[in-house]
Amino acid sequence: MLAARPPRRLGVGHPEFAPLAVRDHMALMVWSVVADGAVLRTASAAGDALEGISSAPSLPRPDTPMVIRLQPGGVAIEQIGDYRGAGIWTMAGASARIDWGKGWVGRLRPTPNGDYRLRTWKTGSPVDGPPDDDKPAVRITPAGD
């Protein structure tokens, strides 16, 4: 049986957020799903290849790059200038589906030629419809680097 674990507050000084320089007054909440006392891993071995830090142009702030960090266990962190947000990510075929806390959805996927693309849907846009944005993404660091 699955049960929701109370949220953990992860803020400044927590090693998972250190690379994004989270401000002192900000705390992010991450929900964990538990089955028989063990946290379920939402990323498969294929997802391990997408873990790490990537960057792409931002739709809401085109002059400011969006930095995305996909962490083990399905935690996603975004930074656009001084804005920071969190979400969860899961594998959807060969792409990582990212459900951001503010309702946006992103799909980070490798292309056949070895590049990456980030498709995004604004809050309320149907994810099975065309994306609101589709831009190239750059892989900065794989997980563990």
C-alpha positions as CSV (number, residue, x, y, z in Angstrom):
1,M,0.0,0.0,0.0
2,L,1.3,3.5,-0.9
3,A,1.2,6.3,1.6
4,A,2.3,9.9,1.4
5,R,5.2,10.8,3.6
6,P,5.1,14.2,5.2
7,P,7.0,16.8,3.2
8,R,10.7,17.4,4.0
9,R,11.8,21.0,4.0
10,L,15.1,21.4,2.1
11,G,16.7,24.8,2.2
12,V,20.0,26.6,2.3
13,G,22.9,24.4,3.3
14,H,21.2,21.1,2.2
15,P,23.6,19.4,-0.1
16,E,21.0,18.7,-2.8
17,F,20.4,22.4,-3.3
18,A,23.9,23.9,-2.8
19,P,24.7,24.2,-6.5
20,L,21.7,26.4,-7.1
21,A,22.5,28.9,-4.2
22,V,19.0,28.8,-2.8
23,R,18.2,32.0,-0.8
24,D,18.1,31.9,3.0
25,H,14.4,32.5,3.2
26,M,13.4,29.9,0.7
27,A,12.4,26.3,1.6
28,L,11.2,23.7,-0.9
29,M,9.0,20.9,-0.1
30,V,9.5,17.5,-1.7
31,W,7.0,14.7,-1.3
32,S,8.2,11.1,-1.1
33,V,6.0,8.1,-1.9
34,V,6.6,5.2,0.4
35,A,5.9,1.5,-0.1
36,D,6.6,-0.9,2.7
37,G,9.0,1.6,4.3
38,A,11.2,2.2,1.2
39,V,11.2,5.3,-1.0
40,L,10.1,4.3,-4.6
41,R,12.6,5.4,-7.2
42,T,10.9,7.2,-10.0
43,A,13.8,7.2,-12.5
44,S,14.8,4.0,-14.2
45,A,18.3,3.1,-15.5
46,A,17.4,4.9,-18.7
47,G,16.6,8.0,-16.6
48,D,20.1,7.8,-15.0
49,A,21.4,9.1,-18.4
50,L,19.2,12.2,-18.1
51,E,20.1,12.9,-14.4
52,G,22.4,15.9,-13.9
53,I,22.3,19.6,-15.0
54,S,21.0,20.9,-18.3
55,S,20.2,24.4,-19.6
56,A,17.8,25.8,-22.1
57,P,16.3,29.2,-23.1
58,S,13.4,30.2,-20.8
59,L,10.0,30.8,-22.3
60,P,8.8,33.3,-19.6
61,R,12.2,35.1,-19.5
62,P,13.8,34.7,-23.0
63,D,17.0,36.6,-22.1
64,T,17.7,34.4,-19.0
65,P,18.7,30.7,-19.4
66,M,16.8,28.1,-17.4
67,V,19.0,25.7,-15.5
68,I,17.4,22.3,-14.7
69,R,18.8,19.8,-12.3
70,L,17.3,16.3,-12.4
71,Q,18.3,14.4,-9.2
72,P,18.1,10.7,-8.3
73,G,14.8,9.8,-6.8
74,G,12.7,12.0,-9.1
75,V,13.6,15.5,-7.6
76,A,13.8,18.3,-10.2
77,I,15.1,21.8,-9.5
78,E,14.9,24.8,-11.8
79,Q,16.6,28.2,-11.7
80,I,15.8,31.1,-14.0
81,G,17.7,34.1,-12.8
82,D,16.8,34.7,-9.2
83,Y,13.7,32.5,-9.4
84,R,14.0,28.9,-8.1
85,G,11.4,26.2,-8.2
86,A,11.0,22.5,-7.7
87,G,9.1,19.6,-9.1
88,I,9.2,15.9,-9.8
89,W,10.4,14.0,-12.8
90,T,9.7,10.6,-14.2
91,M,10.7,8.8,-17.4
92,A,8.2,9.0,-20.3
93,G,9.7,6.8,-23.0
94,A,13.2,8.1,-23.7
95,S,12.5,11.6,-22.3
96,A,12.3,13.0,-18.7
97,R,8.8,14.4,-17.9
98,I,9.1,17.2,-15.4
99,D,6.0,18.3,-13.5
100,W,6.9,21.7,-12.0
101,G,5.2,22.9,-8.8
102,K,3.6,25.9,-10.5
103,G,1.8,23.6,-13.1
104,W,4.2,23.8,-16.0
105,V,5.3,20.5,-17.6
106,G,8.6,20.0,-19.4
107,R,10.0,17.1,-21.4
108,L,13.8,16.9,-21.7
109,R,14.8,14.4,-24.4
110,P,17.9,13.4,-26.3
111,T,17.7,13.7,-30.1
112,P,19.0,11.0,-32.6
113,N,22.0,13.2,-33.4
114,G,23.1,13.4,-29.7
115,D,21.7,16.8,-28.9
116,Y,18.9,17.6,-26.4
117,R,15.6,19.4,-26.6
118,L,13.3,20.8,-24.0
119,R,9.6,21.0,-24.8
120,T,7.4,23.0,-22.3
121,W,3.7,23.3,-21.7
122,K,2.3,26.2,-19.7
123,T,-0.2,25.6,-16.9
124,G,-3.5,24.5,-18.4
125,S,-2.1,23.5,-21.8
126,P,-2.8,19.9,-22.7
127,V,0.4,17.9,-22.6
128,D,-1.0,15.6,-25.4
129,G,-1.2,18.7,-27.6
130,P,1.6,20.8,-29.2
131,P,4.1,22.3,-26.8
132,D,4.0,26.0,-26.0
133,D,7.8,26.0,-26.5
134,D,10.4,23.6,-28.0
135,K,14.0,24.7,-27.8
136,P,17.5,23.2,-27.8
137,A,18.9,22.2,-24.5
138,V,22.6,21.9,-23.5
139,R,23.8,19.1,-21.2
140,I,26.1,20.8,-18.6
141,T,27.0,17.9,-16.3
142,P,25.7,14.3,-16.0
143,A,24.8,13.1,-12.5
144,G,27.9,12.4,-10.3
145,D,30.2,14.9,-12.1
